[in-house]
């Protein structure tokens, strides 16, 4: 677990916090296939995308490197994304065609290896059964996994939002409602009562302090 520090110069103003984000672009290879079986449109047919996944993190403190989160520590998260989505067929648990998909995923299809007499059984699809399909459902599924993982391994950091994109035109997200800020601890969401006037005063005070401070030249570098 990375050491955190609380320097006076780095403490957030009241009503403020630090945030960062990590994005796995379409070219990462989270290429999956799914369908919306209740849809009346062509979305009821199997179709696929190379998904893009973006996660936004939140913390009241920074680590020893002045980071909200060291992205190098996200390897287990990326591995879970690949295991769940990479070349997978995702099917809703209430899809009436689920038995057919299970058959396709079973080792009952015989394949002949070219230039060899060897024959073996292998599935036609890699099936992942999920509560629901679609980028809205996937963003919730990813959010819940990441929230739990952070609570166990990095309790000073929380996830605020997860966005999943089919392509550049279509995306959906799940996360903390900006109109009702919440503190996320594991799988529990606790609603905070926030006075809008207090936030407004905090913002005005912070702006006033920044305006009265001399300009400081600083080099920022983070990969």
N, C-alpha and C positions, 0 to 999 in steps of 0.2 A: 504494500500500500504506500503510495507516494506521500511524502511529508507535506503537510500544509502549513502555511504561516499566515499570521494576521498582523502585518505591519500597519501602523497608524496611517501611513501615506497611501496604503492600498485598500483600506477599508472602504467599502461602498457607502455612498450617501444613503440616508434613510429613504426607503422606497426604491433603491437601485440595487443591481446585482451585476455580476460578470456573466458573460455568455460566450459560447463558441459553437462552431458547427463543423461536422464532418460529412462529406458527400461521397458516395460511391456512384460514379457516373455510369451511363448506359453501357460504356465499353468495358466495364468490369466483368461482365458476363453473367449477370443474374437473369438469364434467359429462361422464362418459364411459360407454361401454357395453362389456361384455365377457361372457364365459361360461366355465364350467369344463367343458370338453368330456368329461372323464372321469367327472364326477359322475353318480350314479344319480338324484339329486333334480332339482327344477326349476332348480337352478343350472346345468344343462347348456344351458339356453336363454339367449339374449341378454337381459341385464338391465342396468340402469344406476343410477348414483348420482352425486350431487354430492359429490365426495370432500373430506374435510378432511385437511390435511397439517400435521404439526407436526415441527419439527426442534430437537433439543437440542444446544447448542454447549458446548465445553469449552476452557479455556485456563489456563495457569499465570501469565499476565500480563494486564494490562488495557491498553487503548489510552489515548491522551491525555485522553479524556473519561471515563475510569474505566469503560469498557464492555468486555465480552468481545468483542462484535461490534456494529458500527454497522449496524442493520437496513436502513438506506437503501442499503447496498451489495449487498443481495440481489436487486436488479432482474434481473440475468441469471438467477438461480435461478428467480424467479417466471416469467420469460419462457419458460424451459425447461419448467416445469410446465404452462403454458398450451399450449405447442406439443405437448406429449406427451399431455395429458389433455383439454383443453377441446374438447368436441364431437367427440371421437375415438372410434373403435371399436378397441379393443385386442384382438388375436388372438394366441394362442400360436403360436410358430413350428412346433410339432408338431401343431397342430390339423388333423385330416384334412379339415376343411372350408375350409382356408385358400385353396385355389384359387377357391372360390365367393366368399369375401370379397374376393379380389383382383379378381374380375370386377366386383363391386359398386363397388369403388374406382376402376375404370378409367373413362375418359371414353367410355362406350358407351351411355349412357342419354340419349335425346333429350327435351328439355323445351321446351314451347311457352311463350313469354312472352305473358301476357295483354295484350290490347289492342295487339298488335303482330304483325307477320308474321315477326319474328325468331325463329329457332329455334337452339338451341345444344346442345352435348354437355356433360354434367357428371356427376360421380360421385354415387352415392347415399350413400356413406359416406366418411369420412376415416380411412383405415386406418393403424394403427400396429402393426407386428409386434414382439412382445416375446418374451423367452425363456419366460415363464410369466405367467399372469394370476392375479388375486386380490390382496387388500390386503397379504398377507404378501409376495408377489412384488414388488408395487409398492413397498413400504417398502424392500426390499433394492435395487431398481433406483434409487430416489431417493437412498438412502444412498450408494451407490457413486458416482453422479454428483456429489453434493454433496461427498463426501470428496475426490474428485479435483480438483474446482474449487477447494476451499479450499487444498489442498496447493500448487496453482499460484499462486493469487492472494492467499491469506492463510495462509501456512504456520504462523503462531503459534496458529492456531485449528483445532480439529478438531471433527468431528461425532460425538456420542456415541450418538445414537438418533434414528430417524425413525419416527413413528407415522402410519398412514393409517387413516382411519375411513370406513366406508360410511355410517353414521348414528350416532346417539347410543348405540345398543346394541352395535354391532359395530365392532371395530377390531383392528389387528395392528401389531406393530412389529418393527424390525430394528435391532440396534446392538451396542454393546460389552456382553459378558456381565458382569454385576455381580459374578459369582463368580470371574471371571478377567480383571481389568482389562487393557486393552491400549492401547498408544500407536498411533494411526493416522497413518501417513505415506503420503499418496497412496492407492494401492490396496493397500498392504501392512499387515497386522495383525501386530504383534509382541507376543507374550505376555510379561507381566512376572511375575516371581516375587515375590509379596507375602506377608510374614509377618503373619498376622492379629493376633498379639500386639503387633507394632509399631504397627499401625493403632489398636488399642485404647489403647495408651499415648499415642499422639499425640492421640486424641480426649479422653482424660482430662486431659492437660496443657493442651489448648486450653480446655476447659471451666473448669479451675482458673484460668487467666489471665483469662478473661472475667469470672468471678465476683469476682475481686479488683480489677477495673478500676472507676473511678467511672462513674456513668451519664453518657452524653453525648447531648444533644439534637441531632438532625440532621434536615435536610429532604432527602428523597429525591425526585427527579423524573426520570422517563424516559417518553417516549411511544413 
